[in-house]
Amino acid sequence: MRRAYHILDVFTDTPFAGNPLAVVVDAAGLDAARMQAIAREFNLSETVFLRDAGDPVNTARLRIFTPNAELPFAGHPTIGAAALIAHLRAPEHIVKDELRIVLEEAVGDVVCMVRAGKMGVIYASFNIPKLPERVGALDDKAAIAAALSLEVADIGFDAHQPGVWSAGNPLAFVPIASREAIARARPDMAHFERVFGAAVVGAFLYTSEVERRGSDVHARMFAPLRGIAEDPATGSAAAAFAGVAVAYEKPEDGEHTLVIEQGFEMGRPSLITLGLDVGGGTLMGASVGGAVVMIAQGTIEA
């Protein structure tokens, strides 16, 4: 059976940058094994499969696959799927006003807002469906450094310390002392799995030294155990990073915006906008957003 698909670049307003995403528009009748095989064929960080929503008041149901595993939640697939649905179903509406879309994912219902920009760019954001929480410790800096081909002195800056955080996907968050050090990072598979474990999606490295004016955080994400050598932009990590930022930066109550740059070392620069709502010194809510450009479309026999 022929099924339509689209290729999008997410977290960028420039074609062939950002994080590429495949979206199979009609996934009715596909089982998990078949969807996994299709995701492996596309061989992108993630592939999304759209189905009719279980609750008719919602927009669609999403299933998200890396080349070798299904994820309960992921940021750039959520952003990309919301943008594509709006583009296909309500192109005139999003030029004039924002469109609310609710996507059913394994983590829960995700509320998205979509609007059209200039030159074919679409902007989408979502409210994170689950507040981030610290779910594990990473205390051995020597082991972490070895797993990332770095020195012990490269791990940590200011009050930031390594740890495992999750807003739907558990990730190892590793603060890096400088942009020079983060550029040197490479997973050493002789140590990586032992240090970070198969239970986490990957290792998200970040530093406060940025490349682009206007950015607040420079990041890289390695998930070799999930078939992703390096990810150009990781929205689920940005969602969990909301907890990291509030825990270590302790921002004042109110609304804050952080821009996370990622993918620069890969030649696929990406910009993720993270919104924070802080009250009583704690994170009350967060949003993740960015730009999307349409790249290609076609059909796949599946």
C-alpha positions in Angstrom: 0.0 0.0 0.0 1.3 3.4 -0.9 1.5 5.9 2.0 2.3 9.6 1.8 5.2 11.0 3.7 6.8 14.4 4.1 10.4 15.4 5.1 10.7 18.5 7.3 13.7 20.3 8.8 12.8 21.3 12.4 14.2 24.0 14.7 15.4 26.0 11.7 14.1 28.6 9.2 16.7 27.5 6.6 16.4 24.4 4.4 19.0 21.6 5.0 19.7 22.8 8.6 18.0 21.9 11.9 16.9 18.4 12.6 15.3 16.4 9.7 12.1 14.5 10.3 10.0 12.0 8.3 6.3 12.1 8.8 4.2 9.2 7.4 0.8 10.8 7.1 -1.5 7.7 7.1 -0.2 5.0 9.4 -3.5 3.1 9.7 -3.0 -0.7 9.8 0.8 -0.5 10.5 2.0 -2.5 13.5 4.9 -1.5 15.6 7.4 -3.9 13.8 6.4 -2.4 10.4 6.8 1.2 11.7 10.2 0.4 13.2 11.3 -1.0 9.8 10.1 2.1 8.0 12.0 4.3 10.6 15.1 2.3 10.0 14.7 2.8 6.2 14.4 6.6 6.6 17.4 6.4 9.1 16.7 9.9 10.5 16.8 10.7 14.2 13.1 10.2 14.4 10.2 9.2 12.1 6.6 10.0 13.1 3.5 8.0 12.2 0.1 9.8 12.2 -3.1 8.0 13.1 -6.6 9.2 14.0 -6.9 10.5 17.5 -8.4 8.1 20.1 -10.4 11.0 21.5 -12.3 12.8 18.7 -11.7 16.2 20.4 -8.0 15.8 19.7 -6.2 16.3 16.4 -4.2 13.1 15.8 -2.3 10.3 17.5 1.5 10.1 17.1 3.9 7.2 17.3 7.6 8.2 17.3 10.5 5.9 16.3 14.2 6.3 16.2 16.0 3.9 13.8 15.9 1.2 16.5 13.4 2.1 19.2 10.0 3.7 19.9 9.9 6.8 22.1 7.0 7.9 24.3 7.7 11.5 23.6 10.1 13.6 21.5 10.2 17.3 20.9 11.2 17.8 17.2 8.7 15.1 16.1 6.0 17.0 18.0 6.9 20.3 16.6 7.3 18.9 13.0 4.0 16.9 13.1 2.0 19.9 14.5 3.4 22.2 11.8 2.7 19.6 9.0 -0.8 19.0 10.2 -1.6 22.7 10.3 0.0 23.2 6.8 -2.1 20.4 5.3 -5.4 21.0 7.0 -5.6 24.7 7.7 -3.0 26.6 5.5 -5.1 29.8 5.3 -5.9 29.9 9.0 -2.3 29.8 10.2 -1.5 32.8 8.0 -4.0 34.9 9.9 -4.0 33.4 13.4 -2.5 30.6 15.6 -4.0 27.2 15.4 -4.3 25.0 18.5 -3.5 21.3 17.9 -3.6 18.5 20.4 -1.5 15.5 19.7 -1.9 12.2 21.6 1.5 10.7 22.5 2.4 7.9 24.9 3.5 10.5 27.4 0.0 12.1 27.3 -1.9 14.8 25.3 0.4 17.5 24.0 -1.0 20.9 23.3 0.6 22.7 20.4 0.2 26.2 18.8 1.1 26.7 15.1 1.3 29.9 13.0 2.8 30.6 9.6 5.7 33.0 9.0 7.3 34.4 5.9 8.9 32.5 3.0 7.1 29.2 3.8 8.4 29.0 7.4 6.0 27.6 10.0 6.5 28.2 13.7 5.2 25.7 16.3 5.4 25.3 20.0 4.1 23.0 22.7 3.5 23.1 26.4 5.5 20.3 27.9 3.1 17.5 29.0 5.1 16.5 32.1 7.2 18.7 34.4 10.8 17.6 34.4 12.2 15.8 37.4 15.7 14.6 38.4 15.5 10.8 38.2 19.1 9.8 38.8 22.6 10.9 39.8 25.9 10.9 37.9 28.6 11.3 40.5 31.7 9.9 38.9 33.2 12.7 36.8 36.2 10.6 35.8 33.9 8.0 34.3 31.8 10.6 32.6 34.8 12.2 31.1 36.1 8.9 29.8 32.8 8.1 28.3 32.9 11.4 26.4 36.6 11.4 25.5 37.1 14.4 27.7 39.1 15.4 30.8 37.7 15.6 34.3 38.3 19.3 34.3 35.9 19.7 31.4 33.0 18.4 33.4 30.8 21.0 35.2 30.7 24.8 35.4 29.4 27.2 38.1 26.9 25.3 40.2 25.9 22.9 37.4 26.5 19.2 38.1 25.8 16.1 36.0 22.5 14.2 36.5 19.7 12.3 34.9 16.5 14.3 34.2 13.3 13.5 32.5 10.2 15.2 31.1 9.1 12.1 29.3 12.4 10.7 28.2 15.3 10.2 30.7 18.5 11.9 29.6 21.9 12.3 31.1 22.6 16.0 31.4 26.3 16.8 31.5 27.5 20.4 32.0 30.7 21.2 30.1 33.1 23.9 31.1 33.7 25.5 27.7 32.7 25.5 24.0 36.1 24.3 23.1 35.7 21.3 25.4 32.2 20.4 24.1 33.6 20.5 20.5 36.1 17.8 21.5 33.5 15.5 22.9 33.1 12.1 21.3 31.3 9.0 22.8 33.8 6.3 23.7 31.7 3.1 23.4 34.1 1.2 25.6 32.7 3.3 28.5 29.5 5.0 27.3 26.9 2.3 28.0 28.5 1.4 31.4 28.4 5.1 32.5 25.1 6.3 31.2 23.3 3.0 30.9 20.7 1.8 28.4 17.9 3.3 30.5 18.7 6.8 29.3 17.9 8.0 25.8 21.3 9.7 25.5 23.8 12.2 26.9 22.9 15.9 26.5 26.0 18.0 26.9 25.7 21.8 27.4 27.7 24.9 28.1 27.0 28.5 28.8 29.6 29.6 26.2 27.6 30.1 22.9 28.5 30.5 19.3 25.6 32.7 18.2 24.6 36.1 19.6 21.2 35.8 21.2 21.7 32.2 22.3 21.9 31.2 26.0 23.1 27.6 25.9 25.2 25.6 23.5 24.4 21.9 23.4 25.2 18.5 21.8 23.3 15.3 22.2 24.7 11.8 21.7 22.4 8.7 21.6 24.5 5.9 20.0 22.6 3.2 21.9 19.3 4.4 20.2 20.9 4.5 16.7 21.6 8.2 16.8 25.3 9.0 16.7 24.5 12.7 17.3 21.2 14.6 17.2 21.1 18.1 15.6 18.2 19.3 17.9 16.6 17.5 20.8 13.2 19.0 21.9 12.6 16.5 24.7 16.0 17.4 26.1 15.1 21.0 26.0 11.9 20.2 27.9 13.9 18.4 30.7 16.5 21.2 30.6 13.8 23.5 32.0 14.2 21.6 35.3 18.0 21.8 35.1 17.9 25.6 34.4 15.6 26.3 37.3 17.5 24.0 39.7 20.9 25.5 39.0 20.3 29.0 37.8 17.5 29.8 40.2 15.7 32.4 38.1 13.3 34.9 39.7 9.6 34.2 39.6 8.0 35.1 36.3 8.3 34.1 32.7 11.8 33.6 31.1 13.0 32.6 27.6 16.2 30.6 26.8 17.5 29.9 23.4 19.4 26.6 23.0 21.7 26.3 20.0 22.5 22.7 18.9 23.8 20.9 15.8 26.5 23.5 15.0 29.3 20.9 15.1 27.3 18.8 12.7 26.8 21.6 10.2 23.1 21.6 10.9 22.6 24.6 13.2 19.4 24.5 15.2 17.7 27.0 17.6 15.3 25.8 20.2 13.2 28.3 22.2 12.5 27.2 25.8 10.0 29.1 27.8 10.0 28.9 31.6 7.2 29.9 34.0 8.6 30.1 37.5 6.6 30.6 40.7 7.6 30.4 44.3 11.1 29.4 43.1 9.8 26.3 41.3 9.1 25.5 37.7 5.3 25.8 37.1 5.3 25.1 33.4 7.5 25.2 30.3 7.1 25.4 26.5 9.4 24.3 23.6 9.2 26.0 20.2 10.9 26.6 16.9 10.7 27.0 13.2 9.9 24.4 10.6 10.6 24.2 6.8 9.1 21.7 4.4 11.7 19.9 2.3 10.2 17.0 0.4 7.3 14.7 0.0 6.5 11.4 -1.7 5.1 7.9 -1.1 6.5 4.8 0.5 5.3 1.2 -0.1 4.3 0.0 3.3 
